Amino acid sequence: MTTPFGPSYVRAIAPYIAGKPIAEVAREFGLDEASIVKLASNENPLGMPESAQRALAQAASDLGRYPDANAFALKAALSARYDVPADWVTLGNGSNDILEIAAHALVEKGQSIVYSEYSFAVYALATQGLGARAIVVPAVKHGHDLDAMLAAITDDTRLVFVANPNNPTGTFIEGPTLEAFLDKVPRNVVVVLDEAYTEYLAPEKRYDSIAWVRRYPNLLVSRTFSKAFGLAGLRVGFAIAQPELTDLLNRLRQPFNVNTLAQAAAIAALHDKAFLEETAALNSQGYRLLTEAFERLGLEYVPSYGNFVLVRVGRDDGAGNRVNLALLKQGVIVRPVGNYGLPQWLRVTIGLPQENETFIAALEKTLAPA
């Protein structure tokens, strides 16, 4: 018998499932691409800001050369924006890259990583890819139970993932509660605070996690340009932590992991305050439209602090896939979340007003009595 390649813990990994591309849905169901609405991947419906597009055009002339491996200009911009030294910043090919690097830098095979039920799939993938032990803490109201997560930390725990707001549920942990948790985590355990959706928070919900980095040497804050900044296709993420952590991450970070165009666009987007304000306003408007529709249809949903809403579309475990397929046939792409243990639910990204209306009409048609 042929011996299977690779370690068993790698063969056991279920690959990450991305949202269906528009072109794939068009081919599969014989639809016109222009008519399809994609609300599956938590992208910014405004697309890339014009400021970033201009920066891309200017940077394109230098693509015959390798990128700046240390991304001096982008690190300087992030350093100025968040008032931290440049050596507190690590760059990633999207924040997924940051999460993976942190796991590989800090955890050995057989050691444990703590994260919540219903949290971002990459936490489980990073853990399995190391041959580490996952300690998955049951969620409370679809969100993190920080007291239980603290109690779950063992002698061999090296990393705790906390998403705030959380994907795919949209739940949020108030700043004082999160700070109290950080104060109790053992100093030999690193907390990765994944803030991919932090720019969508209302002003009254914001807290200063960068100030916490100054107080807690075991805290790493991870953020991305893929969501509110509109650069999902360019893959730019970053981490802020004290140098003892960033030095470890940079020992493993792939050379040139953020390309020339991505660096230029990120600098421009970082300074585009007007675009971020427009993004937040559009998101707030779309959230009201979707949740009012769910209430009208008698559908349970989880109050969300991101740019998406988790909605329950049935009571049997086939509901999510069944409703998702019906929506796909109407040219609407949303995200089934059965792989998260939520087979009755769909995650819906907040889109442009017309996209939201198209989704609502398709959902109403799907759920209408036969």
C-alpha positions, 0 to 999 in steps of 0.5 A: 500500500502506498504511504499517503504523503504529508502528516495526518494533521495536514491531510485532515484539514478541510480547505478554506471555502471562499465566496463563489466568484461572479463568473463561476455563478454565471457559467453554472446557472447560465446567467449574465455576469452583469446581472449578478449581485455578489454579497458573499465575501464582505468586500466594500461595495464601493470598490477601490477608492479613486485615491488608490487607483491613482496611486496604482497608476503611478506605481505601475511604471516600477513593476520591473523591479522587486517591491521594497521588501521592508515597505519603508513608505507604508510602514512609515505611514502606518507608524504615523497614523497609529503613533507607534515606531515602525518596528512595531509593524509587520506587513502581511499578504492580507491579514490571513497572512498575519494570522498564519505567521503568528501561529507559526512563529509562536506555537509548536506542534502539540501545543494549544491555541484557544479560539471561540466557536463560530470564529474565523475559519483561518484560526482552525486552519492555522492550528491544524496546519501546525499540528497544534491542539485546538481548544474551541470554547463554546460561544454565547449568543454567537459571540466570544465567552471571554471568561470561558476562554480565559479558563480554557488556557492551559500550561501549553497554550501559546496563542489566543485568537479573538476577533472583534467584531467577529466574522461570521457572526458580527458580534462585538466585545465592549472595550472595557470587557476586552481590556479586563480579559487582556489584563488576566491572560498569562504573559507567556500567552499571546493574544491576537486581536483580529480587528478586520472590521474595526473601521465599521464600528460606530464612534461610541463603540471604539476603543484604543487597542493600540494603547493596549499594545503599549501596555501588554507585550503579549498583545498583537493587533491585526488589521486589514485593508481588504474591507473598509479600505476597499483593497481586497484584491491587492491583499494588504494586512498588518500587525501592530505589536511590541518589537519582541513579537514583530521580530519573530513574525518578520523572521518568518514573513516571506520576502516581498509578501506585499507587492509594489501596487499593494503598498502604493494603494494602501498608503493612499487608502490609509489617508483617504478619510472621505472614502472611509466616511462614505463607506461607514455611512453606506454600511449603516444605511444598508444594515438598516435596510437588511435588518428591517427586511428580516424583521418584516419576514420574521427571520432571526438575525444576529445584531452585527457590528461589521459589514455583513449580517448573519440571518437564519433562513430556516429551522432544519439543517438543510435550510442554509444550502437550500435557500442559498441555491435558490438565491444563486439561481436568481443571480444573488451570491451570499455565504452559506455557513454550514462549515462554521456549524451554522447550517440554518444560517446565511451570511449576507454582505451589505452591498450598494442600495440596489444590490441590497434591494435585489437580495431582499426581493430574491429572498422574499421570492424564495421564502414565499409559501408555495 
